[in-house]
């Protein structure tokens, strides 16, 4: 099929194998290509675009096992199946700028038929290509962000380099329950190759059910899992349109042209704060009812707030905590929804976390691994708990027994960390904890721990002085970034890789210089400059987007942050586009996370690298005065905080106050592991899958779900934890990020910061920042001056 705008190829079964936008200069194929699958020896022809799974009266069927009748013309095609007692027909038509897609199910039996599960594969080009052509991975692959709704589901396929055009899928008829994913991948972690991990996600639109009874989420009250009951002779119809779009704003404008409303709201509010909704309606759309739902005391509570609607704006005071769903019903009977989170207090969540880790994770002298914080790992990420405790104690005087918590961390740093990672505690002689090699990346976590201990008041330290710890931090960090300090090629290469140390290196350098540690300062600053200059020079090739994986936000996130901090602004802008494409936008706050799949085998929230990616967006956005980046960082941050939220009610893994889990599987179902769908967990749960996972987690599922958590909270504490941003839109209207804003008169705005430890306000319009701890301020746009609000 071919029109003036699109070219579509189908195989002999009618599945779409090529979807191209005619004016796209790169000729990207927007669906997963069966030829590429064959080149990798992947056997997933059953998941090509347009194939489906259906369970009829308890019996499972796959469309791939049947021979459909296919008829085609220049602008249309029809694919017809007869399975059991059902006729299942797909009709594709090129019309205008779009491909329209209608799917019908007709019951030809003389009895009612039950469809327990029905899933349509919409396998857009979410591919991590297995080659070192980073440009191909960036330009010919898309991140897929779902907004799920009964009648207004849409998928945004965003090219990973954030160039245009992009592709949207928009629901135009029928009821949709969810969007699931299947992951096909190859992991060569234990082989001496880099990159070692590639894969792809196949997306599935769920029209009925979605799960077998023993694998379904048990507490997910937001997304239904209902069956379909089809009466004799009845036809049920769904319809979608696939159409190119440009920017994120354009995605919503195209959706509006298909009758989709848009509900905008804060992804997170805290108890006592009001949620502010803005509703944009499509043509002739009329709101009939507005309901907010949340779960409390084991029951679903519905709050009808229709009377609060003021035109297209609505202000709501939440009455509970945890996930909340706003549900809009329209006069034509259709409905749309959005999901936001309510926390009792972010500062209380952080406090609870520090107290919990101190009480439950520290082993002390008599533990199985003395002086460690569990769970124990050879990887530096496992030290994130320690850095978090120190940073939290430095900011929050209400943490339980600060002296005790700092003493535990200091004891662990001196008696566990130093001798474990370094032979005889000699920082110039790292211990080979991984058989015949050591990980240079581990040292950035260790240096961060020592550096934060150097910031602790002397009265809390018992083993060494702050200056001692600063010297330790400088020495370890020098090993992290100086290739000359390694006698092996792997160490020399890894020393030149960027990492999350961009979150603290500028502060470290300043303190090292002030302390007169001249040799360390000279070596570190030289290595830092060489690394960032090299990354800046290679920005056009996107070389830093590749780590041990073929395309990785653990590469381009730190690259963006590091380049922005060091004044390499042109290069930072190049990598910043990858960040913008990587961070989700959706009607569900959890789907606004950075795009990753390999810890969950599904679209997911990953606490550590999601948080570091969010921090990179925040840091680079501030330095580039790029509102879109700061907004993206803020969206992602609120998805990350969900990993610590003990008030969450929709997951099977409930958390006690202070507990945490590193991973959340967003998609439902996660076809690889349906039991993990929309659930929080730690990665050792995959040990039961065998293969590489049994080697990665030889002790099986430990039940300790937080081994690599903490550094992302330190990044949060030093970013959105202390900062609220202002900016003006195209109409000159002032807005806040990480805060609420209200106009008092023609020149004055009141701003309420959401930062738990508010320290400053940054105006992205001009880059000016104002250091002020007041949680409420008045901003005079005429004089560009802030004034604190005195609260009684």
C-alpha positions in Angstrom: 0.0 0.0 0.0 1.2 3.5 -0.8 -0.2 7.0 -0.5 1.4 10.4 -0.8 2.4 10.3 2.8 3.1 6.6 3.7 4.4 3.4 2.3 3.3 0.1 3.9 4.5 -3.4 3.1 2.8 -6.6 4.3 3.9 -10.2 4.3 1.7 -12.9 2.7 -0.2 -13.2 6.0 -1.1 -9.5 6.0 1.2 -8.6 8.9 2.9 -5.2 8.5 6.6 -5.6 7.9 7.5 -2.1 6.7 6.0 1.2 7.7 7.8 4.2 6.1 7.0 7.9 6.1 7.6 9.1 2.6 9.2 12.5 3.4 11.5 10.9 6.1 15.0 11.5 4.8 16.3 8.5 6.8 13.7 6.1 5.4 13.2 4.6 8.9 11.1 1.4 9.2 8.7 2.1 12.1 7.8 -1.5 12.7 10.0 -4.5 13.7 11.5 -6.0 10.6 11.3 -9.8 10.1 14.6 -9.8 8.2 16.3 -8.3 11.2 14.8 -10.9 13.4 16.1 -13.7 11.1 19.6 -12.2 11.1 19.7 -12.7 14.9 18.0 -16.1 14.8 15.0 -14.7 16.7 11.8 -16.6 16.2 9.1 -14.0 16.7 7.1 -13.9 13.5 4.0 -14.5 15.7 4.5 -11.0 17.1 4.8 -8.9 13.9 2.5 -5.9 13.6 -1.1 -7.2 13.2 -0.7 -10.7 14.5 -2.7 -11.5 17.7 -3.3 -13.9 20.6 -6.8 -14.9 21.6 -8.3 -17.2 24.3 -11.8 -18.4 23.4 -13.8 -20.3 25.9 -10.6 -21.3 27.7 -8.7 -22.4 24.7 -5.6 -20.4 23.5 -5.0 -19.6 19.9 -2.3 -17.7 18.0 -3.0 -16.1 14.7 0.3 -17.3 13.3 -1.1 -20.9 13.5 -3.9 -20.0 11.0 -3.9 -19.1 7.3 -5.8 -15.8 6.9 -7.5 -14.7 3.7 -5.7 -11.5 2.5 -7.0 -9.1 -0.1 -5.0 -5.9 -1.0 -5.2 -2.9 -3.2 -3.1 0.3 -3.5 -4.7 2.0 -0.5 -6.4 -0.8 1.4 -5.9 -4.4 2.6 -8.1 -6.8 4.6 -6.9 -9.8 6.6 -9.7 -12.3 7.7 -9.4 -15.2 10.1 -11.9 -17.7 11.3 -10.9 -19.2 14.6 -13.2 -21.4 16.6 -16.6 -19.8 16.3 -15.2 -16.3 15.6 -14.5 -14.2 12.5 -11.6 -11.8 13.2 -11.1 -9.3 10.5 -8.5 -6.5 10.1 -9.0 -3.7 7.7 -6.1 -1.3 6.8 -6.6 1.9 4.8 -4.3 4.7 3.8 -6.2 7.9 4.1 -4.8 11.4 4.3 -1.6 11.4 6.4 -2.6 8.3 8.3 -3.0 4.5 8.2 -6.4 3.6 9.7 -6.7 0.1 11.3 -10.0 -1.5 12.1 -10.2 -4.8 14.0 -13.6 -6.6 14.3 -14.7 -9.8 16.1 -17.9 -11.4 15.1 -19.5 -14.4 16.8 -20.8 -16.8 14.2 -22.0 -19.4 16.8 -25.6 -19.7 18.1 -24.3 -19.3 21.6 -22.5 -16.7 23.7 -18.7 -16.9 23.4 -16.3 -15.8 26.1 -13.0 -14.2 25.1 -10.8 -14.5 28.1 -7.7 -12.8 26.5 -7.3 -10.9 23.3 -4.0 -9.0 22.5 -3.1 -7.3 19.2 0.6 -6.9 18.4 1.6 -3.4 17.5 5.3 -4.1 17.1 6.7 -0.6 16.5 10.5 -0.3 16.1 11.6 -0.5 19.7 15.0 -2.0 18.8 18.5 -1.9 20.3 20.4 -3.0 17.2 23.2 -5.4 17.6 26.0 -3.3 16.1 28.2 -0.5 17.1 26.6 2.0 14.7 25.3 4.3 17.4 23.7 6.5 14.9 21.6 3.7 13.7 20.5 2.9 17.3 19.6 6.5 17.8 18.0 7.3 14.5 16.3 4.1 13.4 14.9 3.0 16.8 12.1 4.5 18.9 11.2 4.6 22.5 7.5 3.8 23.0 5.5 5.7 25.6 1.9 4.5 26.3 -1.0 6.6 27.5 -3.6 4.0 28.3 -7.3 4.8 28.4 -10.6 3.0 27.9 -11.4 5.0 24.8 -8.4 7.3 24.2 -5.3 5.1 24.3 -2.3 6.4 22.4 1.3 5.4 21.8 4.1 7.9 21.1 7.0 6.3 19.2 9.8 8.8 19.7 13.0 8.5 17.6 15.8 8.1 20.1 17.8 11.1 18.7 14.7 13.2 19.0 14.7 14.1 15.4 11.4 14.3 13.4 9.2 12.8 12.1 7.9 10.5 14.9 4.9 8.2 14.8 1.8 8.1 16.9 -0.9 5.4 17.3 -4.3 6.8 18.4 -7.3 4.8 19.4 -10.5 5.9 17.6 -13.1 3.2 18.6 -13.7 0.4 21.1 -12.4 -0.3 24.6 -8.8 -0.9 25.4 -7.6 -2.4 28.7 -3.8 -2.1 28.7 -0.6 -2.2 26.8 1.9 -5.1 27.4 5.3 -6.0 26.1 7.4 -9.0 25.2 11.2 -8.7 25.3 13.6 -10.6 23.0 17.2 -10.1 23.9 20.7 -11.4 24.0 22.9 -10.9 27.2 26.6 -11.7 26.9 27.5 -10.2 30.3 29.9 -13.0 31.1 31.7 -12.9 27.7 34.6 -10.6 27.1 32.7 -8.4 24.7 31.4 -4.9 24.8 28.7 -4.0 24.0 27.2 -7.2 25.4 23.5 -6.6 25.6 20.9 -5.9 22.9 17.2 -6.6 22.4 13.8 -5.3 21.5 10.3 -4.9 22.8 7.2 -6.0 21.0 4.1 -4.0 22.2 0.7 -5.6 22.6 -2.6 -3.8 22.9 -4.8 -5.7 25.3 -8.5 -5.8 24.3 -9.6 -8.5 26.8 -8.1 -10.1 29.9 -4.3 -10.0 29.5 -3.3 -12.6 32.0 -3.7 -16.3 33.0 -5.3 -16.6 36.4 -2.1 -17.6 38.2 0.0 -14.8 36.7 -2.2 -11.7 37.0 -1.5 -8.6 39.2 -3.7 -9.0 42.3 -3.9 -5.3 43.5 -3.9 -3.3 40.2 -7.3 -1.6 40.6 -6.5 1.0 37.8 -6.2 -1.2 34.8 -9.0 -3.8 34.3 -8.5 -7.4 33.2 -12.1 -8.0 32.1 -13.3 -10.7 29.7 -15.4 -10.1 26.7 -18.8 -11.9 26.2 -19.8 -11.9 22.6 -23.5 -12.7 21.9 -24.6 -14.8 18.8 -24.2 -12.6 15.7 -22.6 -9.8 17.6 -19.7 -7.8 16.2 -17.3 -5.9 18.4 -15.1 -3.2 16.7 -11.9 -1.4 17.6 -10.2 1.2 15.5 -6.9 3.0 15.5 -5.0 5.5 13.4 -1.2 5.7 12.9 0.0 9.1 11.9 3.4 10.9 11.9 3.9 13.9 14.2 6.7 16.2 15.2 7.2 17.4 18.7 5.6 16.2 21.9 3.1 19.0 21.7 2.3 18.0 18.2 1.6 14.5 19.4 -1.2 15.8 21.5 -2.5 18.1 18.7 -2.8 15.1 16.3 -4.5 13.2 19.1 -7.0 16.1 19.5 -7.8 15.9 15.7 -8.9 12.3 16.4 -11.2 13.4 19.2 -8.8 12.8 22.1 -9.0 15.2 25.1 -5.9 16.0 27.2 -5.7 16.1 30.9 -2.6 17.9 32.4 -1.7 17.6 36.1 1.2 17.3 38.5 2.6 13.8 38.6 3.1 14.0 42.3 1.4 16.1 45.1 2.0 15.9 48.8 -0.6 15.8 51.5 -2.0 19.3 52.0 -1.2 20.3 48.5 -3.9 20.7 45.9 -3.9 19.0 42.5 -4.5 21.3 39.6 -6.0 19.8 36.4 -6.2 21.5 33.0 -8.5 19.8 30.5 -8.3 20.4 26.8 -11.3 19.1 24.9 -11.6 18.0 21.4 -14.2 19.5 19.1 -17.8 19.1 20.4 -16.6 17.2 23.4 -18.7 17.8 26.6 -17.7 16.6 30.1 -20.5 14.8 31.9 -18.7 13.6 35.1 -15.4 13.9 36.8 -14.4 11.3 39.4 -11.1 10.8 41.4 -10.5 7.3 42.7 -8.0 6.1 45.3 -7.6 3.0 47.5 -7.8 3.2 51.3 -8.4 0.6 54.0 -8.8 -2.2 51.5 -11.6 -0.4 49.5 -11.9 1.8 46.4 -13.0 5.3 47.2 -14.7 7.4 44.5 -14.9 11.2 44.9 -17.2 12.9 42.4 -15.8 16.4 41.8 -17.8 17.3 38.8 -19.2 20.4 40.5 -15.6 21.7 41.0 -15.0 22.0 37.3 -14.4 25.6 36.3 -14.5 25.6 32.5 -11.4 23.5 31.6 -9.7 23.9 35.0 -10.2 22.0 38.2 -8.5 22.2 41.6 -8.7 19.2 43.8 -7.7 18.6 47.4 -6.7 14.9 47.7 -8.3 13.0 50.6 -5.9 10.1 50.7 -2.4 8.9 49.7 -1.1 6.6 47.1 -2.0 6.3 43.4 -5.0 8.4 42.4 -7.0 8.1 39.1 -8.9 10.9 37.6 -11.7 9.6 35.4 -13.5 11.8 32.9 -16.8 10.6 31.4 -18.1 12.5 28.3 -21.6 13.1 27.0 -21.1 10.5 24.2 -20.4 7.8 26.8 -16.6 7.6 26.2 -14.1 8.2 29.0 -10.5 9.2 29.6 -8.2 9.0 32.6 -5.0 10.0 34.2 -2.9 8.6 37.1 -1.0 10.7 39.7 0.5 10.0 43.0 -0.1 11.5 46.5 2.6 11.2 49.1 2.2 12.1 52.7 5.5 14.0 52.6 8.7 13.5 50.5 10.8 14.7 53.4 9.2 12.0 55.6 9.8 9.4 53.0 13.5 10.3 52.9 13.7 10.3 56.7 12.0 7.0 56.9 14.4 5.5 54.4 17.5 6.7 56.3 16.1 5.4 59.6 15.1 2.0 58.0 18.5 1.4 56.4 20.3 2.3 59.7 18.1 -0.1 61.7 17.7 -3.0 59.2 20.7 -3.0 56.9 23.7 -2.4 59.0 25.4 -5.6 60.2 27.9 -4.2 62.7 30.9 -6.1 64.0 29.1 -9.4 64.5 27.3 -9.6 61.1 27.9 -12.3 58.5 29.9 -9.7 56.5 31.1 -7.4 59.4 30.4 -3.7 59.0 28.6 -4.0 55.7 25.2 -2.7 54.8 23.1 -5.5 53.2 22.5 -6.8 50.7 26.2 -7.2 50.1 27.6 -7.0 46.5 31.0 -6.6 44.9 29.5 -3.8 42.7 29.9 -0.2 43.9 26.2 0.5 43.3 25.5 -1.4 46.6 27.2 1.5 48.5 24.4 3.9 47.5 22.7 3.4 50.9 25.7 4.8 52.7 26.0 7.9 50.6 22.3 8.5 51.0 22.4 8.3 54.8 25.2 10.8 55.0 23.6 13.2 52.5 20.2 13.0 54.3 21.8 13.5 57.7 23.5 16.6 56.4 20.2 18.1 55.2 17.6 16.9 57.7 18.0 17.5 61.4 15.0 15.4 62.1 16.6 12.1 61.1 16.7 9.7 64.1 20.0 9.7 66.0 22.2 11.4 63.4 25.3 10.6 65.4 24.5 6.9 65.4 23.8 6.8 61.6 26.9 8.7 60.7 29.0 6.4 63.0 27.6 3.3 61.2 28.5 4.7 57.8 32.0 5.8 58.9 32.6 2.4 60.4 31.5 0.6 57.3 33.6 2.9 55.0 36.8 2.4 57.1 36.4 -1.3 58.1 34.5 -2.8 55.2 34.7 -0.7 52.1 38.4 0.3 52.1 39.9 -3.2 52.8 37.4 -5.0 50.5 38.1 -2.9 47.4 41.8 -2.2 47.9 44.6 -4.5 48.8 45.8 -3.6 52.3 43.7 -0.5 52.0 46.1 0.9 49.4 44.1 3.0 47.0 46.6 2.5 44.2 46.2 -1.3 44.4 42.5 -2.2 43.7 41.5 -5.7 44.5 40.3 -7.9 41.6 36.8 -8.7 42.9 35.6 -10.0 39.6 38.0 -12.9 39.0 40.8 -11.5 37.0 39.7 -7.9 36.8 38.3 -5.0 38.9 35.6 -2.5 37.8 36.9 1.0 37.6 33.3 2.3 37.8 33.1 1.0 41.4 35.5 3.7 42.5 33.2 6.6 41.7 30.8 5.2 44.4 33.6 4.8 46.9 35.0 8.3 46.2 31.5 9.7 46.7 31.1 8.0 50.0 34.5 9.3 51.3 33.7 12.8 49.9 30.4 13.0 51.8 32.1 11.9 55.0 34.4 14.8 54.5 31.4 17.1 54.7 30.3 15.8 58.1 30.8 18.0 61.1 33.9 16.8 63.1 31.8 16.1 66.2 30.1 13.1 64.4 33.4 11.5 63.2 35.3 9.0 65.4 37.9 7.3 63.2 39.3 10.0 61.0 39.0 13.7 60.3 37.0 15.4 57.5 40.3 16.3 55.8 41.4 12.7 55.9 38.2 11.6 54.1 38.6 14.4 51.6 42.2 13.1 50.8 40.8 9.5 50.5 38.1 10.7 48.2 40.7 12.5 46.0 43.0 9.5 45.9 40.2 7.1 45.0 38.7 9.4 42.5 42.1 9.9 40.8 42.2 6.1 40.3 38.6 6.3 38.9 39.5 8.9 36.2 43.2 8.7 35.6 44.1 6.0 33.0 47.8 6.2 33.9 47.1 4.6 37.3 46.1 1.3 35.7 48.4 -1.3 34.3 45.8 -3.1 32.2 44.0 -2.1 29.0 40.5 -2.6 30.5 41.3 -0.4 33.5 42.7 2.3 31.2 39.6 2.3 29.0 37.1 2.3 31.9 38.9 5.1 33.6 38.0 7.3 30.6 34.3 6.5 30.7 31.9 8.9 32.2 29.7 7.9 35.1 27.4 9.2 37.7 30.3 11.1 39.2 29.2 14.1 37.2 26.7 14.7 40.1 29.5 15.6 42.5 32.8 16.2 40.7 32.6 19.9 40.6 32.1 20.2 44.3 34.9 17.7 45.0 37.3 19.6 42.8 36.5 22.8 44.6 37.1 21.3 48.0 40.2 19.4 47.0 41.7 22.7 45.7 40.7 24.6 48.8 42.3 21.9 51.0 45.7 22.3 49.3 45.7 18.8 47.8 47.5 20.1 44.8 48.7 16.9 43.2 45.3 15.3 43.4 43.7 18.4 42.1 46.0 18.7 39.2 45.6 15.0 38.2 41.8 14.9 38.7 41.1 18.2 36.9 43.3 17.1 34.0 41.6 13.8 33.7 38.2 15.4 33.9 39.1 18.0 31.2 40.5 15.3 28.9 37.4 13.1 29.3 34.9 15.9 28.7 36.9 17.3 25.9 37.0 13.9 24.2 33.3 13.4 24.7 32.6 16.8 23.4 34.7 16.3 20.3 32.9 13.0 19.6 29.4 14.4 20.2 28.5 14.2 16.5 29.1 10.5 16.6 27.2 10.0 19.9 30.0 7.7 21.0 29.2 8.2 24.7 25.8 6.7 24.2 27.3 3.3 24.1 28.5 1.6 27.3 28.6 -2.2 27.8 25.2 -2.0 26.1 24.5 -1.0 22.6 22.6 2.2 23.5 22.4 3.2 27.1 21.1 6.2 29.2 23.9 5.3 31.6 26.1 6.6 28.8 24.4 9.6 27.3 22.8 10.8 30.6 26.2 11.4 32.3 27.6 12.7 29.0 24.9 15.4 28.9 25.3 16.4 32.5 29.1 16.4 32.3 29.2 18.5 29.1 26.8 21.0 30.4 28.7 21.4 33.7 32.0 22.0 31.9 30.7 24.6 29.5 30.6 22.3 26.4 27.1 23.6 25.7 26.9 22.8 22.0 27.9 19.1 22.7 25.6 19.0 25.7 22.7 20.1 23.5 23.4 17.2 21.1 23.3 14.6 23.9 20.4 16.5 25.5 18.2 15.5 22.6 18.8 11.8 23.5 17.6 12.6 27.1 14.5 14.3 25.8 13.6 11.3 23.7 14.5 8.9 26.5 12.2 10.3 29.3 8.6 9.2 29.0 5.4 11.3 28.7 2.1 9.7 29.5 -1.1 10.0 31.4 0.3 7.7 34.1 3.1 9.2 36.3 4.9 5.8 36.4 5.2 5.7 32.6 7.1 9.0 32.7 10.3 7.2 33.7 13.4 7.1 31.6 13.2 4.4 29.0 15.0 1.2 29.9 14.1 -2.5 29.7 16.9 -4.9 30.8 16.4 -5.0 34.5 12.7 -6.0 34.0 12.6 -7.4 30.5 9.9 -4.8 29.9 9.4 -1.0 29.9 10.3 -0.2 33.5 11.3 2.2 36.2 14.9 1.5 37.4 15.6 3.5 40.5 19.4 4.0 40.1 19.8 4.8 36.4 16.4 6.3 36.1 17.3 8.7 38.9 20.7 9.5 37.5 19.1 10.1 34.1 16.6 12.4 35.7 19.4 14.2 37.5 21.3 14.6 34.1 18.2 16.2 32.6 17.8 18.6 35.6 21.5 19.6 35.7 21.9 20.0 31.9 18.5 21.7 31.6 19.5 24.3 34.2 22.9 25.0 32.6 21.4 25.1 29.1 18.3 27.0 30.3 16.3 24.3 28.5 12.8 24.1 30.0 12.0 20.9 28.2 14.9 19.1 29.8 14.1 20.3 33.3 10.5 19.3 32.9 11.5 15.8 31.7 13.9 15.5 34.7 11.1 16.4 37.0 8.6 13.9 35.5 11.2 11.1 35.7 12.0 12.0 39.3 8.5 11.5 40.5 8.4 8.0 38.8 11.6 7.2 40.7 10.2 8.2 44.1 7.5 5.6 43.6 10.2 3.0 44.3 10.3 4.1 47.9 6.5 4.8 48.4 5.0 2.7 51.2 1.6 4.1 50.4 1.3 2.5 47.0 -1.8 0.4 46.7 -1.7 -1.1 43.2 1.4 -3.3 43.4 1.7 -6.8 44.7 4.9 -5.8 46.5 3.9 -3.6 49.3 6.6 -1.6 51.1 6.9 -0.9 54.8 7.9 2.7 55.6 11.6 3.0 54.7 11.7 -0.1 52.5 12.5 0.2 48.8 12.6 -1.9 45.6 14.9 -1.1 42.7 12.6 -2.0 39.8 9.0 -1.5 38.7 7.7 -3.2 35.5 5.4 -0.6 33.9 3.9 -2.7 31.2 0.9 -4.9 31.9 1.3 -7.7 31.0 5.1 -8.2 31.1 4.8 -11.2 28.8 8.2 -12.6 29.8 7.3 -12.5 33.5 3.5 -11.8 33.8 3.8 -12.2 37.6 6.0 -9.0 37.7 3.5 -6.9 35.7 3.0 -3.5 37.3 5.0 -4.8 40.3 8.1 -3.7 42.2 10.9 -6.1 42.8 14.7 -6.6 43.0 16.5 -8.1 40.1 17.5 -11.3 41.9 13.9 -12.4 41.4 15.0 -13.5 37.8 17.3 -16.1 39.3 14.5 -18.6 38.9 14.5 -18.1 35.1 17.9 -19.8 35.0 20.5 -19.1 32.3 22.5 -16.0 32.8 20.3 -15.0 35.8 21.4 -18.0 37.8 25.0 -16.9 37.4 24.2 -13.2 38.1 22.3 -14.2 41.3 23.8 -17.5 42.4 22.0 -17.3 45.8 18.6 -17.2 44.1 15.9 -14.6 45.0 17.1 -13.1 48.2 14.0 -11.0 48.9 16.3 -8.0 49.3 15.1 -5.7 46.5 17.2 -2.6 47.0 20.9 -3.6 46.6 21.7 -0.9 44.0 19.7 2.0 45.4 20.7 5.3 47.1 22.8 7.3 44.7 19.7 8.5 42.8 18.3 9.9 46.1 21.5 11.8 46.7 21.2 13.2 43.2 17.6 14.2 44.0 18.6 15.8 47.3 21.1 18.0 45.5 18.7 18.8 42.7 15.0 18.9 42.9 15.3 18.3 46.6 16.5 21.8 47.0 15.5 23.7 43.9 12.3 25.1 42.3 12.4 26.4 38.7 10.5 29.2 37.0 10.0 29.8 33.3 7.7 31.8 30.9 5.8 30.2 28.1 5.3 31.6 24.6 2.5 33.8 25.8 4.6 35.2 28.6 2.7 33.3 31.3 4.9 32.3 34.3 5.1 28.6 35.4 6.8 26.6 38.1 8.6 23.3 38.0 8.7 21.5 41.4 6.4 24.1 42.8 2.9 25.7 42.5 2.4 29.2 41.2 -0.5 31.7 41.4 -0.7 35.2 40.1 -1.5 37.8 42.7 -1.6 40.9 40.5 -0.1 42.3 37.3 3.5 41.9 38.5 3.5 39.6 41.6 3.4 35.8 41.6 3.3 33.6 44.7 5.4 30.5 44.4 5.2 27.5 46.7 8.3 25.2 46.5 7.7 21.4 46.6 11.4 20.9 47.4 11.7 19.2 50.8 14.9 21.1 51.7 14.3 24.3 49.7 17.5 26.3 49.1 17.1 28.2 45.9 14.9 29.3 43.0 16.2 29.3 39.5 14.7 31.5 36.7 15.2 29.5 33.4 14.3 32.6 31.4 17.6 34.4 32.3 19.5 31.8 34.3 19.5 33.8 37.5 19.2 32.0 40.7 18.1 33.2 44.1 19.3 31.5 47.3 16.4 31.4 49.7 15.1 28.8 52.1 11.5 30.1 52.3 9.1 27.5 51.0 6.8 30.3 49.8 8.0 33.4 48.0 6.7 36.3 46.0 8.3 36.9 42.7 8.1 40.4 41.2 8.4 40.0 37.4 9.0 43.7 36.9 12.0 44.0 39.2 13.0 40.3 38.9 13.2 40.1 42.8 12.1 37.4 45.2 10.6 38.1 48.6 9.9 35.5 51.3 6.3 35.0 52.5 6.0 35.3 56.2 3.8 32.5 57.5 2.2 32.7 60.9 
